[in-house]
């Protein structure tokens, strides 16, 4: 049964709050450190997150299936 108003899951709330908090932390860091250091740190965080995703077996074992038309 559907309930109104819809109750968001914790995952949904986390996804919506991550971006504003990330912007806020980046703004404070850019005032405390040089632009180069902040950009380097952000690049490292993105690289670590990407590598962490690639360590999950279900991610790196994805097989592409062909559609019904063969394309």
HELIX and SHEET records of a PDB file:
HELIX    1   1 UNK A   10  UNK A   32  1                                  23    
HELIX    2   2 UNK A   35  UNK A   54  1                                  20    
HELIX    3   3 UNK A   57  UNK A   60  1                                   4    
END                                                                             
